[in-house]
Amino acid sequence: MGSGVQEQRASLQGEVLPNIHPKTKDLQQTRSILNAIFSGALAGAVAKTAVAPLDRTKIIFQVSSDRFSGKEAYRLIYRTYLKNGFFSLWRGNSATMVRVIPYAAIQFCAHEQYTRILGGYYGFQGKVLPPIPRFLTGAVAGFTAVMLTYPLDMVRARMAVTPKEMYSNILHVFVRISRDEGLKTLYRGFAPTMLGVIPYAGLSFFTYDTLKKLHSEHTGRPDPYSYERLAFGACAGLISQSASYPLDVVRRRMQTAGVTGHTYGTILGTMKEIVVEEGFIRGLYKGLSMNWVKGPLAVGISFTTFDHTQIVLKKLHEMGYTGR
């Protein structure tokens, strides 16, 4: 039981048997990296586009002092639709794609590589890692992706909360922020983002891989059905986003301070101001109920798309190889 999962994970991560020519091994490793990059990019794009209207609405509430409720969120979405049209609900999604495609590609690829490296170190090559390394691979993968793509997240947040007259396109956001507020503004909110991504990405990958492992052990099926992958991803999203949500609110406040009239300087100072003005739960957890809809849906779609794309690419490679 579980041998099928081990074989699948080994094949997806580019693990090879001994006594294979070094050039063949290098080629397989390069193919594994490219497949993970492509699969991760596609997974991120599909997931974020699917939930873009909910994500934009959540950010607008996060950066304002208005009280959040499901009814008010619906009213905001409906007013936006009536005033600016259907596609205005996806305003800022182009900036999201510019950020999320490299972010997801780097995160999934990094996770695959860190899993391979730690698997070799702990003697779990091609198998599911023990709990602590399983958490660490996700946390470090998220850390790596955020570190390399953060200014794009800053730009996306600005576009989500401002009218289209203020910023015409992504490049315009970069130019205006750099000119009016200084280049360092592009990294405002970087610290809470880095602190938040460790529990978020760590718990996300940990929960998803753990649920797949338990599923394989109890059913004897190495590959979960698509709806099971979606459910596992949804659980991963629910747990990880709930754990890191206050830091998400803090980073959004710091990112959009230049257009909301606030001057947030530090993580603790921002948290204190939010709690004093809006209360602990209503301030730091504003929009969490919407995130319980958006987050699990996005994470479920992301993991499912990644896994299926990896499987399809593997089958296409095998078909091409056997057809030679």
matplotlib code that plots the C-alpha trace (Angstrom):
import matplotlib.pyplot as plt

x = [0.0, 1.3, 3.9, 2.0, 2.2, 5.9, 6.4, 4.3, 6.1, 9.4, 8.5, 7.0, 10.0, 12.5, 13.9, 15.8, 17.0, 20.7, 23.2, 21.5, 23.9, 24.7, 23.5, 20.2, 19.9, 20.6, 18.1, 15.4, 16.1, 15.9, 12.7, 11.3, 12.1, 10.6, 7.5, 7.1, 7.6, 5.0, 2.5, 2.9, 2.4, -0.7, -2.1, -1.6, -3.2, -6.3, -6.8, -6.4, -8.5, -11.3, -11.5, -10.4, -13.7, -13.8, -10.1, -10.5, -13.5, -11.6, -8.6, -10.9, -12.4, -9.0, -7.6, -10.6, -12.2, -15.7, -17.3, -17.3, -20.3, -21.4, -24.2, -21.9, -19.5, -22.3, -23.4, -19.9, -19.6, -23.0, -22.3, -19.0, -20.8, -23.5, -21.1, -18.1, -19.4, -18.8, -15.1, -14.4, -14.7, -11.4, -9.6, -6.1, -6.2, -3.6, -1.2, -2.2, -1.2, 2.1, 2.7, 1.1, 2.4, 6.1, 5.2, 3.3, 5.9, 8.7, 6.8, 5.8, 9.1, 11.0, 8.8, 9.5, 13.3, 13.4, 11.4, 13.9, 16.8, 15.4, 14.1, 17.7, 19.0, 16.5, 16.4, 12.9, 13.7, 10.5, 8.4, 6.3, 8.6, 8.2, 6.0, 8.6, 10.5, 7.1, 6.2, 9.7, 9.7, 6.4, 7.5, 10.8, 9.3, 6.8, 9.6, 11.6, 8.7, 7.7, 11.3, 11.6, 8.2, 7.2, 7.1, 4.5, 2.3, 2.5, 1.5, -1.4, -2.7, -2.6, -4.5, -7.2, -8.1, -7.8, -10.0, -8.7, -8.2, -5.4, -3.3, -3.7, -1.6, 1.0, 4.0, 2.2, 1.9, 5.6, 6.5, 4.2, 5.1, 8.8, 8.4, 6.0, 6.8, 10.3, 11.5, 11.5, 7.7, 7.7, 8.8, 6.4, 4.7, 7.5, 8.2, 4.6, 4.4, 7.6, 6.3, 2.9, 4.1, 5.9, 2.8, 0.7, 2.8, 4.1, 0.7, -0.7, 1.7, 1.9, -1.9, -2.3, 0.5, -0.6, -4.2, -3.0, -0.8, -3.6, -5.9, -3.5, -3.0, -6.7, -7.9, -5.0, -5.4, -2.2, -4.1, -7.0, -9.9, -10.2, -12.9, -10.8, -7.8, -10.0, -11.3, -7.7, -6.6, -9.7, -8.8, -5.2, -6.4, -8.8, -6.2, -3.2, -5.1, -6.8, -3.5, -1.8, -4.7, -3.9, -0.5, -2.3, -4.4, -1.3, 0.6, -2.4, -2.7, 1.0, 1.0, -1.9, -1.0, 0.1, -3.5, -5.6, -4.2, -2.6, 1.0, 1.7, 5.3, 5.9, 4.0, 3.3, 2.4, 0.0, -1.6, -2.0, -3.7, -6.1, -7.1, -7.6, -9.7, -11.6, -11.2, -9.2, -11.6, -13.3, -10.0, -7.4, -9.8, -11.8, -12.9, -11.9, -15.4, -15.0, -11.5, -13.1, -14.9, -12.2, -9.1, -10.1, -11.5, -8.3, -5.9, -8.0, -8.0, -4.3, -3.2, -5.5, -4.4, -0.8, -1.1, -3.2, -0.8, 2.2, 0.4, -0.5, 3.1, 4.4, 2.1, 2.9, 6.6, 6.0, 4.0, 6.7, 9.4, 7.6, 6.7, 10.4]
y = [0.0, 3.5, 2.1, 3.7, 7.1, 6.7, 5.8, 8.7, 11.2, 9.9, 10.2, 13.7, 15.0, 13.6, 10.8, 8.1, 4.7, 4.0, 3.2, 5.6, 7.6, 11.0, 12.9, 11.1, 11.9, 15.6, 15.7, 14.1, 16.6, 19.6, 18.3, 17.9, 21.5, 22.8, 20.8, 22.1, 25.7, 25.3, 23.5, 25.9, 28.9, 27.5, 26.5, 30.0, 31.7, 29.5, 29.7, 33.4, 34.3, 32.1, 34.0, 37.5, 39.3, 37.9, 38.7, 42.3, 42.8, 41.3, 43.7, 46.7, 45.9, 45.0, 48.4, 50.4, 51.0, 50.0, 47.2, 43.9, 41.6, 39.2, 41.6, 44.6, 42.5, 41.6, 45.2, 46.3, 43.7, 44.6, 48.4, 47.9, 45.8, 48.5, 51.4, 50.0, 46.8, 43.1, 43.0, 45.8, 43.0, 41.7, 45.1, 44.5, 40.9, 41.7, 42.8, 39.7, 37.5, 39.3, 38.5, 35.2, 33.4, 33.8, 33.4, 30.1, 28.8, 29.5, 28.2, 24.9, 24.3, 25.3, 22.9, 20.0, 20.7, 21.2, 18.0, 16.1, 17.5, 16.8, 13.4, 12.5, 13.8, 12.0, 8.8, 9.4, 9.7, 9.5, 9.2, 11.6, 13.4, 13.2, 16.0, 18.6, 18.5, 18.3, 21.7, 23.2, 22.5, 24.4, 27.3, 27.8, 27.4, 30.2, 32.3, 31.9, 32.9, 36.0, 37.2, 37.2, 38.6, 41.0, 44.4, 42.8, 42.1, 45.7, 46.9, 44.5, 45.7, 49.3, 48.6, 46.7, 49.6, 52.6, 53.8, 53.1, 56.9, 56.9, 54.1, 53.3, 50.1, 48.1, 50.2, 53.4, 52.1, 51.4, 54.8, 56.8, 55.0, 55.4, 59.1, 60.2, 57.9, 56.5, 53.1, 51.7, 52.0, 49.0, 46.9, 48.4, 45.6, 43.2, 42.1, 41.0, 39.3, 37.2, 36.4, 35.4, 33.3, 30.8, 29.5, 30.0, 28.1, 25.6, 24.6, 24.6, 22.1, 20.1, 19.7, 18.8, 16.2, 14.8, 14.3, 12.7, 10.3, 9.4, 8.9, 6.5, 4.5, 4.1, 3.5, 1.8, 4.2, 6.1, 8.8, 10.7, 11.6, 15.3, 16.1, 14.6, 16.7, 19.8, 18.9, 18.3, 21.6, 23.4, 22.0, 23.2, 26.7, 26.9, 26.0, 28.0, 31.2, 31.3, 30.9, 33.7, 36.1, 39.0, 39.4, 39.5, 42.4, 44.2, 43.9, 45.2, 48.2, 48.9, 48.4, 50.8, 53.4, 55.9, 56.0, 55.6, 58.5, 56.4, 56.3, 52.7, 52.2, 48.9, 45.6, 46.1, 49.8, 48.9, 46.1, 48.4, 51.1, 48.6, 47.2, 50.6, 51.9, 48.8, 46.2, 43.0, 40.6, 43.1, 44.7, 42.0, 39.4, 41.6, 39.7, 36.3, 34.9, 35.8, 34.3, 31.0, 31.0, 32.4, 30.8, 27.1, 27.5, 29.0, 26.7, 23.6, 24.7, 25.5, 22.1, 20.2, 22.0, 21.5, 17.8, 17.1, 19.2, 17.3, 14.0, 15.1, 16.3, 13.0, 11.0, 13.2, 12.5, 8.8, 8.8, 10.7, 8.4, 5.2, 6.6, 7.0]
z = [0.0, -0.9, -3.4, -6.2, -4.5, -4.0, -7.7, -8.8, -6.6, -7.8, -11.4, -11.0, -9.1, -11.6, -9.3, -11.2, -10.6, -10.0, -12.9, -15.3, -17.5, -15.9, -19.1, -19.0, -15.3, -15.9, -18.7, -16.5, -13.8, -16.2, -17.6, -14.1, -13.3, -16.5, -16.0, -12.4, -13.6, -16.3, -14.1, -11.3, -13.6, -15.1, -11.6, -10.2, -13.3, -13.3, -9.5, -9.2, -12.3, -10.9, -7.6, -8.8, -8.0, -4.5, -4.0, -5.1, -2.8, 0.1, -0.4, -0.6, 2.8, 4.3, 3.5, 4.7, 8.1, 6.9, 8.7, 6.8, 6.3, 3.5, 2.7, 2.3, 0.2, -2.1, -2.3, -3.2, -6.0, -7.3, -7.3, -9.0, -11.7, -12.2, -12.3, -14.3, -16.0, -15.5, -16.3, -13.8, -11.2, -12.6, -12.3, -11.2, -12.5, -15.1, -12.4, -10.4, -13.4, -13.8, -10.1, -9.6, -12.7, -11.7, -8.0, -8.4, -10.9, -8.5, -5.4, -6.9, -8.6, -5.4, -3.4, -5.8, -5.6, -1.8, -1.4, -3.6, -1.7, 1.8, 0.6, -0.3, 3.0, 5.2, 3.1, 1.8, -1.9, -3.9, -0.7, 1.4, 3.8, 7.6, 9.1, 10.0, 6.7, 4.9, 6.6, 6.0, 2.2, 1.8, 4.0, 2.3, -1.1, -0.2, 1.3, -1.9, -4.2, -2.2, -2.0, -5.8, -6.7, -3.9, -5.8, -8.2, -5.2, -4.1, -7.6, -7.7, -4.3, -5.4, -8.7, -6.7, -4.4, -6.8, -9.6, -13.1, -13.7, -11.1, -12.6, -16.3, -16.3, -14.4, -15.7, -14.7, -11.1, -10.9, -12.4, -10.1, -6.9, -7.7, -8.6, -5.9, -2.9, -3.6, -4.7, -1.1, -1.2, -3.6, -0.6, 2.0, 3.8, 2.9, 6.6, 7.4, 4.1, 4.8, 8.3, 7.0, 4.1, 6.4, 8.1, 5.0, 2.5, 5.1, 6.3, 2.7, 1.3, 4.6, 4.8, 1.1, 1.1, 4.4, 3.2, 0.0, 2.0, 4.4, 1.4, -0.2, 3.0, 3.6, 0.1, -1.6, -4.6, -5.4, -7.3, -5.7, -7.9, -9.0, -6.5, -3.8, -4.8, -4.7, -1.2, 0.0, -1.4, 0.1, 3.5, 3.0, 2.0, 4.9, 7.6, 6.1, 5.4, 8.8, 10.5, 8.6, 8.0, 10.5, 8.8, 5.4, 6.7, 8.0, 4.7, 2.7, 5.0, 4.6, 0.9, 0.2, 2.8, 0.1, -1.4, 1.8, 3.8, 6.6, 7.6, 8.7, 9.6, 11.5, 11.9, 15.6, 15.0, 12.2, 14.3, 17.2, 15.1, 13.5, 16.9, 18.5, 15.6, 14.6, 17.3, 17.4, 15.6, 13.3, 12.4, 12.1, 10.8, 8.5, 5.4, 6.8, 6.2, 2.5, 2.6, 3.8, 0.5, -1.8, -0.2, -0.1, -3.7, -5.0, -3.2, -4.2, -7.9, -7.7, -6.3, -8.6, -11.7, -10.8, -10.2, -13.3, -15.5, -14.1, -14.9, -18.4, -19.1, -17.9, -20.1, -23.1, -22.5, -22.2, -25.4, -27.3, -25.9, -26.9, -30.3, -31.2]

ax = plt.figure().add_subplot(projection="3d")
ax.plot(x, y, z, "-o")
ax.set_aspect("equal")
plt.show()
